Amino acid sequence: MKTINNTVLITGGSAGIGFESAKILSEKGNKVIITGRNPERLNEAVARLSNVTGIACDVTNEEDVNQLVNKLSSEFPNLNLVINNAGQAYINTLTNGRGFEQAGHEMLTNYLSIIRINEKLLPILTAQEEAAIVNVSSIVAFVPNNIAATYGASKAALHSYTQSLRIILAKTGNVKVFELMPPLVNTDFSQEIGGANGIPPAVVAEDLVDALQNNLYEIHVGRTADIYKLFHSSPSDALLAMNPN
């Protein structure tokens, strides 16, 4: 996948991995559109970037998504790269009395909303000479961590969906499907689940761009690569490594 002269949509682009990805891709000469739920925060992010447009959008809200798709269709008809980065995570040990409620928010944001936005944008993407979708999942798609139990389940669902989507769209030939699988990353989004101990989001963004250039469809960033190898050699040891206490 080329990484220059694209028109790129990044959901959840006002901070963290989304912001750093927007920064790198805009600096490489791509036209970048970022979304975020908070208009003020979104505008602040756009002001710090070049060649970037901000569109306020809550990806869990169908009306917001419809308005986003209409705007992209009319104003950015050359859209050819979609990075589904918006996410939600909670500390959820399944005994806090809020497991069902929190799981609903996570599943809608991390999984169902991605299916919806991909379906609505596929007519634009398939019309391009070359296009790609990037779904941002997580190390916990392979091996769960018990403190964020339902978050891991949502990312496991996204991993399964992404694999199927890749196989299906390979038949069209022009839409590639990537999955970015970071370990714990130090972002505002991840602070509730211990993000202060994570890697910088810029590292994840750099690995994403490298993988796009080299058509590496499953992108194992940092510790994810080690856990992936351990999972295949000894699933029980991988589970222990992700849940040491």
C-alpha positions as CSV (number, residue, x, y, z in Angstrom):
1,M,0.0,0.0,0.0
2,K,1.4,3.4,-0.9
3,T,1.8,5.8,2.0
4,I,1.9,9.1,0.0
5,N,-0.8,10.9,-2.0
6,N,-3.7,9.2,-0.2
7,T,-6.9,10.6,1.3
8,V,-7.0,9.2,4.8
9,L,-9.8,9.0,7.4
10,I,-8.6,8.3,11.0
11,T,-11.4,7.9,13.6
12,G,-10.4,8.9,17.1
13,G,-7.7,11.1,15.7
14,S,-7.5,13.9,18.2
15,A,-5.1,12.1,20.5
16,G,-2.9,9.1,21.0
17,I,-2.3,6.6,18.2
18,G,-4.8,8.4,15.9
19,F,-3.1,11.8,16.4
20,E,0.4,10.4,15.8
21,S,-0.7,8.5,12.7
22,A,-2.3,11.7,11.4
23,K,0.9,13.6,12.0
24,I,3.1,11.1,10.2
25,L,0.8,10.6,7.3
26,S,0.1,14.3,6.8
27,E,3.9,15.0,6.9
28,K,4.2,12.4,4.1
29,G,1.9,14.5,1.8
30,N,-1.4,12.7,2.5
31,K,-4.7,14.5,2.9
32,V,-5.9,13.5,6.3
33,I,-9.3,13.7,7.9
34,I,-9.6,13.0,11.7
35,T,-12.7,12.5,13.8
36,G,-13.4,12.9,17.5
37,R,-16.4,13.1,19.8
38,N,-15.2,16.3,21.5
39,P,-15.2,19.3,19.0
40,E,-13.0,21.4,21.2
41,R,-10.4,18.8,21.6
42,L,-10.6,17.9,17.9
43,N,-10.0,21.6,16.9
44,E,-7.0,21.7,19.1
45,A,-5.6,18.7,17.4
46,V,-6.2,20.0,13.9
47,A,-4.4,23.3,14.9
48,R,-1.3,21.3,15.7
49,L,-1.2,19.5,12.4
50,S,-0.9,20.5,8.7
51,N,-3.1,19.4,5.8
52,V,-5.6,17.9,8.2
53,T,-9.4,18.3,8.4
54,G,-11.4,17.7,11.5
55,I,-15.0,16.3,11.5
56,A,-16.8,15.9,14.8
57,C,-18.3,12.5,15.0
58,D,-19.2,9.9,17.6
59,V,-18.6,6.6,15.8
60,T,-21.2,4.9,18.0
61,N,-23.9,7.3,16.9
62,E,-25.6,6.2,13.6
63,E,-26.7,9.7,12.7
64,D,-23.2,11.1,13.2
65,V,-21.8,8.3,11.1
66,N,-24.3,8.9,8.3
67,Q,-23.4,12.6,8.3
68,L,-19.7,11.7,8.2
69,V,-20.1,9.4,5.2
70,N,-22.2,12.0,3.3
71,K,-19.5,14.6,3.9
72,L,-16.7,12.3,2.8
73,S,-18.7,11.3,-0.3
74,S,-19.2,14.9,-1.4
75,E,-16.0,16.5,-0.3
76,F,-13.4,13.7,-0.2
77,P,-14.5,11.3,-3.0
78,N,-10.9,10.1,-3.4
79,L,-10.9,8.6,0.1
80,N,-8.8,5.4,-0.1
81,L,-7.4,4.7,3.4
82,V,-9.6,4.2,6.5
83,I,-8.0,3.8,10.0
84,N,-10.5,2.6,12.5
85,N,-8.8,3.8,15.6
86,A,-11.6,5.1,17.9
87,G,-11.9,2.8,21.0
88,Q,-13.2,2.4,24.5
89,A,-11.7,0.5,27.5
90,Y,-12.6,0.0,31.1
91,I,-11.1,-1.8,34.0
92,N,-13.6,-4.6,34.3
93,T,-12.9,-7.7,36.5
94,L,-16.5,-9.0,35.9
95,T,-17.2,-8.6,39.6
96,N,-17.7,-4.9,39.8
97,G,-21.5,-4.9,39.1
98,R,-21.0,-3.0,35.8
99,G,-19.7,-5.8,33.6
100,F,-22.7,-5.9,31.3
101,E,-23.0,-2.1,30.9
102,Q,-19.3,-1.6,30.3
103,A,-19.1,-4.5,27.9
104,G,-21.9,-3.0,25.9
105,H,-20.0,0.3,25.5
106,E,-16.8,-1.5,24.5
107,M,-18.5,-3.9,22.1
108,L,-20.3,-1.0,20.3
109,T,-17.2,1.2,20.0
110,N,-14.5,-1.4,19.4
111,Y,-16.4,-3.8,17.2
112,L,-19.9,-3.0,16.0
113,S,-19.2,0.6,15.1
114,I,-16.3,-0.5,12.9
115,I,-18.5,-2.9,11.0
116,R,-21.0,-0.1,10.3
117,I,-18.5,2.5,9.2
118,N,-16.7,0.0,7.0
119,E,-19.9,-1.1,5.3
120,K,-20.9,2.5,4.6
121,L,-17.5,3.5,3.2
122,L,-16.8,0.4,1.1
123,P,-18.6,1.9,-2.0
124,I,-16.1,4.8,-1.9
125,L,-13.1,2.5,-1.2
126,T,-13.9,0.0,-3.9
127,A,-14.1,2.8,-6.5
128,Q,-10.4,3.7,-5.9
129,E,-7.5,2.2,-7.8
130,E,-5.9,1.2,-4.5
131,A,-7.4,1.3,-1.0
132,A,-7.1,-0.1,2.5
133,I,-8.8,-0.5,5.8
134,V,-6.9,-0.6,9.1
135,N,-8.6,-1.9,12.1
136,V,-6.9,-1.1,15.4
137,S,-7.2,-4.1,17.8
138,S,-4.8,-5.1,20.6
139,I,-2.5,-7.6,22.1
140,V,-5.5,-8.8,24.1
141,A,-7.1,-10.0,20.9
142,F,-4.8,-13.0,21.3
143,V,-4.4,-13.3,25.0
144,P,-6.8,-11.6,27.5
145,N,-5.8,-9.6,30.6
146,N,-8.2,-10.1,33.4
147,I,-8.4,-6.5,34.6
148,A,-9.9,-5.5,31.2
149,A,-11.9,-8.7,30.5
150,T,-14.6,-7.3,28.3
151,Y,-12.3,-5.0,26.4
152,G,-10.2,-8.0,25.4
153,A,-13.4,-9.8,24.3
154,S,-14.3,-6.9,22.1
155,K,-10.9,-6.9,20.5
156,A,-11.0,-10.7,20.0
157,A,-14.2,-10.2,18.1
158,L,-12.6,-7.4,16.0
159,H,-9.7,-9.7,15.2
160,S,-12.0,-12.5,13.9
161,Y,-14.0,-10.0,11.8
162,T,-10.9,-8.4,10.4
163,Q,-9.6,-11.8,9.2
164,S,-12.9,-12.6,7.5
165,L,-13.0,-9.1,5.9
166,R,-9.5,-9.5,4.6
167,I,-10.4,-12.8,2.8
168,I,-13.6,-11.4,1.4
169,L,-12.1,-8.1,0.1
170,A,-9.1,-9.9,-1.4
171,K,-11.5,-11.2,-4.0
172,T,-12.1,-7.6,-5.2
173,G,-8.3,-7.0,-5.5
174,N,-8.2,-3.3,-4.6
175,V,-9.0,-3.1,-0.9
176,K,-6.4,-4.4,1.5
177,V,-7.3,-5.1,5.1
178,F,-4.7,-4.5,7.9
179,E,-4.9,-5.1,11.6
180,L,-2.8,-3.0,14.0
181,M,-2.2,-4.8,17.2
182,P,-0.4,-2.6,19.8
183,P,0.5,-3.7,23.3
184,L,-0.3,-1.3,26.2
185,V,0.2,2.3,24.9
186,N,0.6,5.5,27.0
187,T,-2.4,7.5,25.9
188,D,-5.1,9.4,27.6
189,F,-7.5,6.7,26.5
190,S,-5.6,3.9,28.2
191,Q,-4.9,5.6,31.6
192,E,-7.7,3.7,33.3
193,I,-6.1,0.4,32.4
194,G,-2.5,1.3,33.3
195,G,-1.5,3.2,30.2
196,A,1.2,5.1,32.0
197,N,3.3,1.9,31.7
198,G,2.8,1.7,28.0
199,I,4.9,2.5,25.0
200,P,4.7,5.9,23.2
201,P,1.9,6.2,20.6
202,A,4.4,7.6,18.1
203,V,6.1,4.1,18.0
204,V,2.8,2.5,17.1
205,A,2.2,5.0,14.3
206,E,5.6,4.5,12.9
207,D,5.2,0.7,12.8
208,L,1.8,1.2,11.1
209,V,3.3,3.2,8.3
210,D,6.1,0.8,7.8
211,A,3.7,-2.1,7.7
212,L,1.5,-0.4,5.1
213,Q,4.5,0.2,2.9
214,N,5.5,-3.5,3.1
215,N,1.9,-5.0,3.0
216,L,2.3,-6.6,6.4
217,Y,-1.4,-7.2,7.2
218,E,-1.1,-8.2,10.8
219,I,1.0,-5.7,12.6
220,H,2.4,-6.9,15.9
221,V,3.9,-3.9,17.7
222,G,6.4,-4.2,20.5
223,R,5.4,-6.8,23.2
224,T,2.6,-8.1,21.0
225,A,5.1,-9.9,18.8
226,D,6.5,-11.7,21.9
227,I,3.1,-12.7,23.2
228,Y,2.0,-13.9,19.8
229,K,5.0,-16.2,19.6
230,L,4.5,-17.4,23.1
231,F,0.8,-18.0,22.5
232,H,1.6,-20.3,19.6
233,S,4.2,-22.3,21.5
234,S,2.4,-22.4,24.9
235,P,-1.0,-20.8,25.3
236,S,-0.9,-21.4,29.1
237,D,2.4,-19.6,29.5
238,A,1.1,-16.7,27.3
239,L,-2.0,-16.4,29.6
240,L,0.3,-16.4,32.7
241,A,2.5,-13.7,31.1
242,M,-0.5,-11.5,30.5
243,N,-1.9,-12.2,34.0
244,P,1.1,-12.4,36.3
245,N,-0.8,-11.7,39.5
